[in-house]
Amino acid sequence: MHPRSLVPGNCYFYVNYCDDKLTVPGVQTLIYQCCETSDDGERHWLFEEPGYETPLLVRFADKQLYGILGFEQLIDKLSECAMDHPVTPPQSRQTPLGINEHEAERLRNNIQDFLENDDWYSVTVTIFYTDDGLSLGRTDDTGLKMSFFTNPRLDPSEEKRIFDLFAEIGTEPHVDYLSQGGRKRVLDFAISDSPVEIFDLCVRVLTEVHRIRGDDELKFSFHPIQSTRG
């Protein structure tokens, strides 16, 4: 990293390797602070390693500064060793797309439980081992909604699949905004109160948007209505 590219407060990275074959990278995150010059004229570039209660400063000499990387350079550096991975390919084979009968029945039962219990504000349905899913919730006017928390920077196509699906059934979001500095997008769509229609829509979302497979399991998280009584 050339000194002219260093900006105090910006994030940088240093990559070293944990093995002799240079296949296992370790990434150190650093926040640039300033440059100090010693009495003998030698410069040291000071970086803070975040995550410590007491600031931990790391010094780099001029001759070491080439190892400091920005985000794009870090991605390039990691890509350099990506061709060596996986060290051992996984043996599992992907099952066909679609929800299996057992999980479909669990989905149907949990939807019914949510609809029949007014104490629940929402239920989140997630595919195990992923962050892919949807939330069913109640609105202030006693209606029902389906909510999504997408990752537009990571996978813009996810949003397109959601919008395409709901456009097909003639529904636009009544809530649509970005949060977490643009990392998350919050979407709410009004839905029917019919258990059958809700189930069918959930299956379509899990299949067409999130690409659930036959050996995937579902996780259900119920969220109670918060009491306003003191």
KOLMI-393539 format. One record per residue: residue in one letter; x, y, z of N, C-alpha, C in turn. Coordinates in nm, 4 decimals. Each point is the difference from the previous one (the first is absolute). Layout:
BEGIN
a/X/Y/Z/X/Y/Z/X/Y/Z
...
# end
This chain:
BEGIN
m/0.0851/-0.1189/0.0000/-0.0851/0.1189/0.0000/0.0893/0.1249/0.0000
h/-0.0185/0.0858/-0.0993/0.0774/0.1233/-0.0062/-0.0498/0.0963/0.1075
p/0.0914/0.0752/0.0654/-0.0430/0.0931/0.1054/-0.1075/0.0974/-0.0437
r/-0.0007/0.0394/-0.1269/-0.1013/0.0968/-0.0440/-0.1415/-0.0576/0.0044
s/-0.0104/-0.1331/0.0081/-0.1321/-0.0637/0.0041/-0.0496/-0.0222/0.1426
l/0.0830/0.0304/0.0988/-0.0391/-0.0213/0.1393/-0.0773/0.1207/0.0525
v/-0.1185/-0.0260/0.0547/-0.0853/0.1051/0.0552/-0.0333/-0.0363/0.1445
p/0.0308/0.0871/0.0962/-0.0319/-0.0308/0.1400/-0.1467/-0.0372/0.0190
g/-0.0231/-0.1093/0.0736/-0.1363/-0.0468/0.0257/-0.0497/-0.1017/-0.0990
n/0.0705/-0.0162/-0.1132/-0.0422/-0.0988/-0.0988/0.0478/-0.1396/0.0368
c/-0.0684/-0.0991/-0.0569/0.0249/-0.1416/0.0299/0.0993/-0.0573/-0.1010
y/0.0987/-0.0744/0.0510/0.0984/-0.0679/-0.0844/0.0227/-0.1411/0.0545
f/0.0775/-0.0771/-0.0752/0.0160/-0.1410/0.0360/0.1435/-0.0450/-0.0233
y/0.0390/-0.1002/0.0784/0.1309/-0.0628/-0.0175/-0.0228/-0.1507/-0.0028
v/0.0540/-0.0652/-0.1012/-0.0200/-0.1438/-0.0175/0.1301/-0.0747/0.0263
n/-0.0065/-0.0981/0.0891/0.1110/-0.0933/0.0146/-0.0551/-0.1413/-0.0152
y/0.0860/-0.0961/-0.0044/-0.0433/-0.1381/-0.0225/0.0370/-0.0871/0.1185
c/-0.0896/-0.0929/0.0300/0.0150/-0.0836/0.1192/0.0691/-0.1324/-0.0294
d/0.0431/-0.0204/-0.1245/0.0659/-0.1267/-0.0352/0.1121/0.0273/-0.0992
d/0.0890/-0.0959/-0.0131/0.1172/0.0168/-0.0871/-0.0374/0.0006/-0.1477
k/-0.1138/-0.0598/-0.0349/-0.0408/-0.0066/-0.1409/-0.0761/0.1245/-0.0445
l/-0.0216/0.0924/0.0919/-0.0691/0.1264/-0.0298/-0.1413/-0.0235/-0.0542
t/-0.0705/-0.0933/0.0626/-0.1372/-0.0285/-0.0424/-0.1043/0.0440/0.1027
v/0.0419/0.0274/0.1248/-0.0950/0.0365/0.1058/0.0261/0.1452/0.0399
p/-0.0770/0.0945/-0.0571/0.0253/0.1416/0.0288/-0.0593/0.0442/0.1334
g/0.0728/0.0887/0.0647/-0.0513/0.0671/0.1189/-0.0084/0.1483/-0.0293
v/-0.1119/0.0623/0.0320/-0.0227/0.1402/-0.0340/-0.0057/0.0836/0.1275
q/0.0867/0.1003/0.0076/0.0028/0.0929/0.1127/-0.0633/0.1322/-0.0441
t/-0.1014/0.0436/0.0724/-0.0683/0.1254/-0.0315/0.0652/0.1145/0.0768
l/0.0243/0.1102/-0.0702/0.0727/0.1121/0.0582/-0.0665/0.1326/-0.0356
i/0.0028/0.0944/0.0944/-0.0500/0.1363/-0.0230/0.1196/0.0945/0.0020
y/0.0226/0.0692/-0.1116/0.1168/0.0884/-0.0084/-0.0162/0.1197/0.0931
q/0.1102/0.0314/0.0727/-0.0003/0.1116/0.0942/0.0869/0.1163/-0.0490
c/0.1299/-0.0238/-0.0128/0.0891/0.1103/-0.0364/0.1389/-0.0545/-0.0302
c/0.0875/0.0896/-0.0404/0.1402/-0.0344/-0.0232/0.0841/0.0727/0.1045
e/0.0937/-0.0739/0.0599/0.0910/0.0590/0.0976/0.1434/-0.0103/-0.0526
t/0.0767/0.1020/0.0261/0.1404/0.0000/-0.0400/0.0867/0.0028/0.1250
s/0.0880/-0.0980/0.0099/0.0858/-0.0088/0.1184/0.1127/0.1034/-0.0077
d/0.0766/0.0104/0.1064/0.1088/0.0981/0.0057/0.1059/-0.0271/-0.1063
d/0.0152/-0.1257/-0.0388/0.0999/-0.0314/-0.1022/-0.0559/0.0118/-0.1409
g/-0.1225/0.0510/-0.0124/-0.0588/0.0250/-0.1316/-0.0761/-0.1168/-0.0588
e/-0.0098/-0.1117/0.0725/-0.0716/-0.1167/-0.0528/-0.1503/0.0181/0.0223
r/-0.0767/-0.0273/-0.1052/-0.1448/0.0146/0.0086/-0.0664/-0.1312/0.0411
h/-0.1072/0.0109/0.0779/-0.0832/-0.1144/0.0349/-0.1464/0.0382/-0.0210
w/-0.0713/-0.0915/-0.0626/-0.1413/0.0219/-0.0313/-0.0820/-0.0738/0.1044
l/-0.0830/0.0738/0.0718/-0.0729/-0.0556/0.1139/-0.1435/-0.0356/-0.0384
f/-0.0376/-0.1236/0.0340/-0.1355/-0.0502/-0.0236/-0.0560/-0.0535/0.1310
e/-0.1293/0.0181/0.0187/-0.0659/-0.0578/0.1166/-0.0688/-0.1296/-0.0405
e/0.0190/-0.1028/0.0798/-0.0709/-0.1259/-0.0233/-0.1290/0.0058/0.0815
p/-0.1157/0.0076/-0.0669/-0.1262/0.0208/0.0724/-0.0418/-0.1238/0.0789
g/-0.0922/0.0231/0.0943/-0.0546/-0.1112/0.0769/0.0554/-0.0119/0.1399
y/0.0911/0.0883/0.0373/0.0605/-0.0042/0.1330/-0.0491/0.1175/0.0837
e/-0.0218/-0.0240/0.1289/-0.0474/0.1056/0.0890/0.1034/0.1118/0.0097
t/0.1270/-0.0398/0.0089/0.1099/0.0960/-0.0043/0.0596/-0.0031/-0.1400
p/0.0076/0.1143/-0.0678/0.0494/0.0006/-0.1385/0.1329/-0.0742/-0.0141
l/0.0051/-0.0899/-0.0984/0.1211/-0.0759/-0.0290/0.0600/0.0550/-0.1283
l/0.1169/0.0626/0.0120/0.0647/0.0615/-0.1148/0.1035/-0.0932/-0.0609
v/0.0004/-0.0045/-0.1333/0.0949/-0.0819/-0.0748/0.0810/0.0937/-0.0886
r/0.1320/-0.0169/0.0025/0.0881/0.0881/-0.0771/0.0553/-0.0725/-0.1217
f/0.0035/0.0706/-0.1116/0.0588/-0.0532/-0.1220/0.1075/0.0970/-0.0484
a/0.1154/-0.0546/-0.0337/0.1065/0.0825/-0.0573/-0.0272/0.0228/-0.1489
d/0.0732/0.0924/-0.0598/-0.0166/0.0277/-0.1427/0.0080/-0.1275/-0.0832
k/0.0984/-0.0856/0.0319/0.0227/-0.1197/-0.0805/-0.1099/-0.1048/0.0171
q/-0.0864/0.0162/0.1014/-0.1095/-0.0940/0.0227/-0.1330/0.0486/-0.0556
l/-0.0032/0.1249/-0.0414/-0.1275/0.0613/-0.0362/-0.0626/-0.0645/-0.1239
y/0.0809/-0.0659/-0.0826/-0.0542/-0.0657/-0.1202/-0.1020/-0.1083/0.0366
g/0.0108/-0.0527/0.1224/-0.0910/-0.1070/0.0421/-0.1351/0.0498/0.0472
i/-0.0175/0.1316/0.0141/-0.1282/0.0558/0.0408/-0.0910/0.0083/-0.1225
l/-0.1228/-0.0527/0.0138/-0.0905/-0.0111/-0.1135/-0.1311/0.0732/0.0264
g/-0.0594/0.0541/-0.1072/-0.1356/0.0518/0.0059/-0.0984/-0.1130/-0.0278
f/-0.1286/0.0309/-0.0023/-0.1021/-0.1030/-0.0199/0.0175/-0.0740/-0.1316
e/0.0167/0.0744/-0.1101/0.0125/-0.0652/-0.1305/0.1271/-0.0831/-0.0072
q/0.1077/0.0507/0.0561/0.1251/-0.0758/-0.0003/-0.0119/-0.1257/0.0858
l/-0.0766/0.0095/0.1106/-0.0210/-0.1173/0.0839/-0.0735/-0.1087/-0.0765
i/-0.1049/0.0390/-0.0728/-0.0750/-0.0976/-0.0787/0.0904/-0.0660/-0.1027
d/0.0846/0.0792/-0.0660/0.0945/-0.0559/-0.0976/0.0965/-0.0971/0.0673
k/0.0480/0.0374/0.1178/0.0958/-0.0849/0.0719/-0.0623/-0.1328/0.0396
l/-0.1232/0.0038/0.0480/-0.0680/-0.1235/0.0380/-0.0339/-0.0845/-0.1228
s/-0.0323/0.0671/-0.1110/-0.0285/-0.0732/-0.1230/0.1221/-0.0761/-0.0492
e/0.1158/0.0521/0.0342/0.1252/-0.0622/-0.0429/0.0124/-0.1429/0.0523
c/-0.0487/-0.0237/0.1232/0.0111/-0.1342/0.0566/-0.1317/-0.0763/-0.0065
a/-0.1043/0.0630/-0.0579/-0.1303/-0.0668/-0.0060/0.0052/-0.1259/-0.0849
m/0.0868/0.0000/-0.1027/0.0076/-0.1168/-0.0867/0.0541/-0.1229/0.0729
d/0.0585/0.0180/0.1159/0.0504/-0.1128/0.0790/-0.1069/-0.0580/0.0919
h/-0.1213/0.0543/-0.0061/-0.1068/-0.0445/0.0888/-0.1209/-0.0442/-0.0814
p/-0.0793/-0.0940/0.0548/0.0210/-0.0649/0.1296/0.1165/-0.0981/-0.0052
v/0.0674/-0.0133/0.1128/0.1113/-0.0947/0.0070/-0.0510/-0.1409/-0.0278
t/-0.1124/-0.0345/0.0599/-0.0670/-0.1272/-0.0268/-0.1444/0.0305/-0.0376
p/-0.0419/-0.0305/-0.1228/-0.1371/0.0311/-0.0414/-0.1024/-0.0756/0.0840
p/-0.1139/0.0632/0.0318/-0.1051/-0.0703/0.0753/-0.0577/-0.1146/-0.0815
q/-0.0424/-0.1041/0.0706/-0.0523/-0.1185/-0.0660/-0.1502/0.0076/-0.0242
s/-0.0678/0.0912/0.0697/-0.1455/0.0063/-0.0116/-0.0421/0.0504/-0.1375
r/-0.1138/-0.0515/-0.0452/-0.0567/0.0426/-0.1279/-0.1288/0.0759/0.0264
q/-0.0254/0.1038/-0.0778/-0.1200/0.0795/0.0199/-0.1240/-0.0777/-0.0413
t/-0.1014/0.0091/0.0835/-0.1275/-0.0633/-0.0316/-0.0815/0.0936/-0.0886
p/-0.1051/-0.0516/-0.0639/-0.0811/0.0849/-0.0891/-0.0649/0.1167/0.0737
l/-0.0286/0.1056/-0.0744/-0.0692/0.1150/0.0557/-0.1405/-0.0390/0.0432
g/-0.0469/0.0596/0.1079/-0.1360/-0.0248/0.0467/-0.0031/-0.0376/0.1465
i/-0.1127/0.0271/0.0643/-0.0168/-0.0298/0.1415/-0.0540/-0.1419/0.0158
n/0.0560/-0.0784/0.0932/-0.0460/-0.1379/0.0177/-0.1308/-0.0031/0.0792
e/-0.0674/-0.1138/-0.0019/-0.1330/-0.0110/0.0602/0.0017/0.0265/0.1506
h/0.1029/-0.0481/0.0676/0.0067/0.0186/0.1447/0.0107/0.1471/0.0355
e/0.0898/0.0739/-0.0688/0.0154/0.1428/0.0296/-0.1218/0.0795/-0.0447
a/-0.0654/-0.0440/-0.1074/-0.1215/0.0667/-0.0447/-0.1085/-0.0114/0.1054
e/-0.0103/-0.1181/0.0635/-0.0994/-0.0192/0.1044/0.0327/0.0854/0.1230
r/0.1273/0.0075/0.0355/0.0410/0.0857/0.1119/-0.0322/0.1463/-0.0307
l/0.0242/0.0409/-0.1228/-0.0303/0.1370/-0.0402/-0.1492/0.0262/0.0131
r/-0.0816/-0.0898/-0.0482/-0.1451/0.0163/0.0070/-0.0474/0.0101/0.1459
n/0.0531/-0.0857/0.0862/-0.0416/-0.0005/0.1402/0.0422/0.1269/0.0733
n/0.1212/0.0479/-0.0287/0.0475/0.1212/0.0676/-0.0737/0.1245/-0.0482
i/-0.0381/0.0037/-0.1256/-0.0827/0.1098/-0.0492/-0.1340/-0.0003/0.0724
q/-0.0577/-0.1174/0.0142/-0.1271/-0.0119/0.0695/0.0123/0.0450/0.1454
d/0.1099/-0.0412/0.0671/0.0224/0.0415/0.1390/0.0093/0.1515/0.0107
f/0.0692/0.0611/-0.0922/0.0144/0.1456/0.0022/-0.1348/0.0690/-0.0189
l/-0.0792/-0.0472/-0.0961/-0.1275/0.0635/-0.0290/-0.1000/-0.0157/0.1145
e/0.0089/-0.1109/0.0716/-0.0978/-0.0280/0.1054/0.0370/0.0613/0.1346
n/0.1220/0.0533/0.0120/0.0460/0.0554/0.1274/0.0269/0.1496/-0.0159
d/-0.0917/0.0811/0.0533/0.0139/0.1454/-0.0142/0.1138/0.0578/0.0826
d/0.0603/-0.0825/0.0870/0.1124/0.0490/0.0807/0.1280/0.0109/-0.0817
w/0.0033/-0.0668/-0.1150/0.1193/0.0061/-0.0840/-0.0094/0.1194/-0.0933
y/0.1045/0.0834/0.0010/0.0064/0.1124/-0.0935/0.0495/-0.0466/-0.1363
s/0.0980/-0.0922/0.0003/0.0551/-0.0473/-0.1265/0.0660/-0.1354/0.0192
v/0.0213/-0.0679/-0.1109/0.0777/-0.1237/-0.0010/0.0975/0.0091/-0.1173
t/0.1260/-0.0298/0.0282/0.1035/0.0018/-0.1033/0.0299/-0.1424/-0.0430
v/-0.0012/-0.0229/-0.1286/0.0267/-0.1316/-0.0572/0.1332/0.0080/-0.0735
t/0.0965/-0.0779/0.0452/0.1349/0.0051/-0.0564/0.0446/-0.1393/-0.0414
i/0.0708/-0.0073/-0.1104/0.0621/-0.1265/-0.0407/0.1234/-0.0205/0.0860
f/0.0052/-0.1150/0.0680/0.1100/-0.0292/0.0919/0.1354/0.0174/-0.0685
y/0.0973/0.0500/0.0773/0.1391/0.0216/-0.0420/0.0139/0.1142/-0.0998
t/-0.1069/0.0776/-0.0206/0.0057/0.1160/-0.0883/-0.0688/0.1169/0.0692
d/0.0037/0.1158/-0.0659/-0.0735/0.1171/0.0467/-0.1182/0.0258/-0.0932
d/-0.0371/-0.1006/-0.0783/-0.1061/0.0137/-0.0990/-0.1350/-0.0328/0.0619
g/-0.0958/0.0873/-0.0208/-0.1316/-0.0284/0.0559/-0.0962/0.1144/-0.0194
l/-0.1029/0.0021/0.0835/-0.1063/0.0991/-0.0062/-0.0619/0.0125/0.1386
s/-0.0766/0.1063/0.0198/-0.0725/0.0181/0.1256/-0.1469/0.0272/-0.0298
l/-0.0864/-0.0644/0.0761/-0.1431/0.0280/-0.0045/-0.0331/0.0838/0.1230
g/-0.0711/0.1091/-0.0194/-0.0288/0.0874/0.1126/-0.1372/0.0623/-0.0066
r/-0.0392/0.0605/0.1106/-0.1271/0.0700/0.0089/0.0242/0.1499/-0.0175
t/-0.0929/0.0661/-0.0658/0.0102/0.1447/-0.0194/-0.0863/0.0710/0.1027
d/0.0165/0.1318/0.0089/-0.0750/0.0791/0.0981/-0.1497/0.0001/-0.0269
d/-0.0389/-0.0254/-0.1259/-0.1426/0.0002/-0.0342/-0.0573/-0.1411/-0.0057
t/0.0625/-0.0908/0.0768/-0.0448/-0.1407/0.0132/0.0173/-0.0810/-0.1276
g/0.0759/0.0517/-0.0948/0.0285/-0.0770/-0.1193/0.1246/-0.0849/0.0202
l/0.0432/-0.0645/-0.1061/0.1190/-0.0846/0.0026/0.0991/0.0476/-0.1051
k/0.1264/-0.0244/0.0279/0.1048/0.0415/-0.0926/0.1072/-0.1083/-0.0090
m/0.0726/0.0014/-0.1109/0.1191/-0.0828/-0.0152/0.1182/0.0944/-0.0150
s/0.1023/-0.0220/0.0819/0.1140/0.0919/0.0039/0.1279/-0.0694/-0.0446
f/0.0894/0.0808/-0.0570/0.1310/-0.0491/-0.0439/0.1072/0.0990/0.0435
f/0.1176/-0.0530/0.0280/0.1170/0.0822/0.0327/0.1108/-0.0459/-0.0950
t/0.0094/0.0679/-0.1130/0.0903/-0.0449/-0.1049/0.1377/0.0638/0.0146
n/0.0947/-0.0497/-0.0791/0.1377/0.0489/0.0007/0.0351/0.0529/-0.1386
p/-0.0421/0.1233/-0.0317/0.0144/0.0494/-0.1373/0.1435/0.0087/-0.0488
r/0.0942/0.0210/0.0894/0.1396/0.0095/-0.0449/0.0571/-0.1371/-0.0320
l/-0.0483/-0.1024/0.0685/0.0530/-0.1342/-0.0208/-0.0707/-0.0727/-0.1130
d/-0.1330/0.0143/-0.0075/-0.0754/-0.0768/-0.0981/-0.1197/0.0814/-0.0490
p/0.0221/0.0920/-0.0949/-0.1115/0.0792/-0.0533/-0.1068/-0.0855/-0.0666
s/0.0371/-0.1180/-0.0495/-0.0970/-0.0849/-0.0687/-0.1068/-0.0529/0.0952
e/0.0321/-0.0065/0.1310/-0.0985/-0.0469/0.0971/-0.1210/0.0931/0.0008
e/0.0257/0.1306/0.0016/-0.1099/0.0963/-0.0014/-0.0822/-0.0123/-0.1266
k/0.0673/-0.0198/-0.1116/-0.0727/-0.0120/-0.1270/-0.0940/-0.1195/0.0026
r/0.0458/-0.1113/0.0556/-0.0857/-0.1181/0.0054/-0.1222/0.0258/0.0887
i/0.0209/0.0739/0.1105/-0.1126/0.0331/0.0878/-0.0990/0.0905/-0.0721
f/0.0500/0.1066/-0.0622/-0.0886/0.0928/-0.0693/-0.0728/-0.0675/-0.1162
d/0.0703/-0.0858/-0.0725/-0.0633/-0.0698/-0.1125/-0.1132/-0.0892/0.0485
l/0.0223/-0.0702/0.1111/-0.1017/-0.0908/0.0527/-0.1239/0.0785/0.0424
f/0.0186/0.1086/0.0756/-0.1148/0.0753/0.0485/-0.0666/0.0805/-0.1115
a/0.0773/0.0414/-0.1002/-0.0610/0.0679/-0.1146/-0.0927/-0.0952/-0.0737
e/0.0368/-0.1259/-0.0029/-0.0830/-0.1008/-0.0666/-0.1360/-0.0143/0.0674
i/-0.0043/0.0207/0.1338/-0.1283/-0.0100/0.0694/-0.0607/0.1387/0.0249
g/0.0589/0.1023/-0.0639/-0.0568/0.1338/0.0035/0.0172/0.0743/0.1298
t/0.1129/-0.0188/0.0673/0.0222/0.0642/0.1295/0.1316/0.0769/0.0005
e/-0.0054/0.1245/0.0487/0.1203/0.0808/0.0170/0.0281/0.0178/0.1496
p/0.1240/0.0244/0.0372/0.0309/0.0164/0.1430/-0.0604/0.1286/0.0558
h/-0.0529/-0.0064/0.1220/-0.0462/0.1219/0.0652/0.1067/0.0547/0.0937
v/0.1060/-0.0772/0.0211/0.1190/0.0465/0.0717/0.1207/-0.0368/-0.0841
d/0.0885/0.0971/-0.0234/0.1185/-0.0244/-0.0823/0.1038/0.1058/0.0357
y/0.1029/-0.0399/0.0763/0.1056/0.0958/0.0351/0.1305/-0.0737/0.0274
l/0.1093/0.0754/-0.0074/0.1326/-0.0532/0.0250/0.0410/0.0284/0.1439
s/0.0753/-0.0920/0.0592/0.0525/0.0189/0.1351/0.1439/-0.0487/0.0028
q/0.0641/0.0168/0.1157/0.1391/-0.0418/0.0191/0.0907/0.0569/-0.1098
g/-0.0206/0.1267/-0.0290/0.0841/0.0664/-0.0989/-0.0122/-0.0555/-0.1398
g/-0.1167/-0.0567/-0.0315/-0.0220/-0.0557/-0.1329/0.0274/-0.1484/-0.0109
r/0.0409/-0.0621/0.1093/0.0287/-0.1438/-0.0040/-0.1268/-0.0848/0.0026
k/-0.1049/0.0520/0.0638/-0.1257/-0.0731/0.0117/-0.1124/0.0795/-0.0654
r/-0.0938/-0.0727/-0.0597/-0.1209/0.0617/-0.0518/-0.1192/-0.0679/0.0659
v/-0.0895/0.0802/0.0546/-0.1176/-0.0518/0.0700/-0.1199/0.0122/-0.0926
l/-0.0692/-0.1115/-0.0205/-0.1161/-0.0045/-0.0883/-0.1164/-0.0641/0.0736
d/-0.1172/0.0634/-0.0056/-0.1233/-0.0565/0.0533/-0.1041/-0.0047/-0.1103
f/-0.0648/-0.1160/-0.0147/-0.1081/-0.0163/-0.0961/-0.1263/-0.0440/0.0732
a/-0.1135/0.0616/-0.0305/-0.1264/-0.0454/0.0561/-0.0360/-0.1352/-0.0612
i/-0.0508/-0.0910/0.0833/-0.0360/-0.1338/-0.0475/-0.1393/-0.0369/0.0489
s/-0.0536/-0.1030/-0.0610/-0.1306/-0.0524/0.0367/0.0037/-0.0616/0.1394
d/-0.1175/-0.0114/0.0638/-0.0074/-0.0683/0.1288/-0.0422/-0.1460/-0.0149
s/-0.0062/-0.0481/-0.1234/-0.0351/-0.1394/-0.0246/0.1194/-0.0907/0.0281
p/-0.0117/-0.0979/0.0910/0.1120/-0.0905/0.0293/0.0526/-0.0703/-0.1239
v/-0.0913/-0.0385/-0.0887/0.0414/-0.0707/-0.1213/0.0826/0.0914/-0.0898
e/-0.0475/0.1252/-0.0187/0.0729/0.0936/-0.0860/0.1339/0.0389/0.0617
i/0.0034/0.0163/0.1316/0.1266/0.0324/0.0661/0.0993/-0.1131/-0.0168
f/-0.0467/-0.1230/0.0206/0.0881/-0.1160/-0.0171/0.0541/-0.0059/-0.1425
d/-0.0876/0.0139/-0.0975/0.0439/-0.0070/-0.1401/0.1019/0.1095/-0.0316
l/-0.0233/0.1215/0.0549/0.0928/0.1102/-0.0255/0.1345/-0.0270/0.0668
c/-0.0015/-0.0518/0.1224/0.1249/-0.0338/0.0684/0.0800/-0.1034/-0.0790
v/-0.0681/-0.1010/-0.0505/0.0678/-0.1035/-0.0790/0.0622/0.0618/-0.1242
r/-0.0710/0.0895/-0.0655/0.0538/0.0649/-0.1194/0.1229/0.0835/0.0333
v/-0.0076/0.0752/0.1112/0.1155/0.0816/0.0400/0.1198/-0.0884/0.0306
l/-0.0215/-0.1044/0.0800/0.1103/-0.0882/0.0372/0.0597/-0.0697/-0.1216
t/-0.0841/-0.0316/-0.0965/0.0468/-0.0735/-0.1179/0.0562/0.0923/-0.1073
e/-0.0769/0.1039/-0.0357/0.0377/0.0846/-0.1132/0.0997/0.1097/0.0365
v/-0.0064/0.0480/0.1239/0.0913/0.1067/0.0423/0.1243/-0.0576/0.0663
h/-0.0210/-0.0910/0.0963/0.1116/-0.0490/0.0812/0.0525/-0.1373/-0.0424
r/-0.0622/-0.0613/-0.1000/0.0515/-0.1245/-0.0583/0.0186/-0.1112/0.1039
i/-0.1029/-0.0218/0.0817/0.0065/-0.1075/0.0990/0.0146/-0.1344/-0.0710
r/0.0709/-0.0926/0.0645/0.0226/-0.1323/-0.0573/-0.0619/-0.1088/0.0866
g/-0.0121/-0.1171/-0.0585/-0.0731/-0.1086/0.0636/0.0537/-0.0441/0.1343
d/0.1281/0.0212/0.0275/0.0554/-0.0416/0.1295/0.0142/0.1168/0.0971
d/-0.0538/0.1170/-0.0363/0.0058/0.1159/0.0897/-0.1063/-0.0110/0.1090
e/0.0333/0.0564/0.1175/-0.0945/0.0081/0.1110/-0.0359/0.1459/0.0249
l/-0.1158/0.0196/0.0595/-0.0464/0.1344/0.0316/0.0112/0.0275/0.1496
k/0.0247/0.1255/0.0345/0.0041/0.0449/0.1386/-0.1086/0.1048/0.0183
f/-0.0771/-0.0115/0.1092/-0.1102/0.0911/0.0265/0.0267/0.0764/0.1296
s/-0.0061/0.1330/-0.0073/0.0226/0.0852/0.1169/-0.1220/0.0882/0.0196
f/-0.0705/-0.0207/0.1129/-0.1201/0.0773/0.0294/0.0349/0.1188/0.0882
h/-0.0639/0.1140/-0.0283/0.0280/0.1237/0.0726/-0.1302/0.0519/0.0598
p/-0.0078/0.0105/0.1331/-0.1237/0.0429/0.0652/-0.0260/0.1488/-0.0153
i/-0.1275/0.0373/0.0090/-0.0365/0.1405/0.0041/0.0447/0.0585/0.1321
q/0.0734/0.1104/-0.0052/0.0507/0.0615/0.1217/-0.1120/0.0696/0.0754
s/-0.0096/-0.0273/0.1288/-0.1036/0.0618/0.0819/0.0341/0.1458/0.0251
t/-0.1010/0.0859/-0.0080/0.0208/0.1424/0.0258/-0.0422/0.0366/0.1423
r/-0.0387/-0.1003/0.0739/-0.0410/0.0289/0.1373/0.1220/0.0137/0.0898
g/0.0021/0.1059/0.0839/0.1137/0.0246/0.0869/-0.0093/-0.0840/0.1233
# end
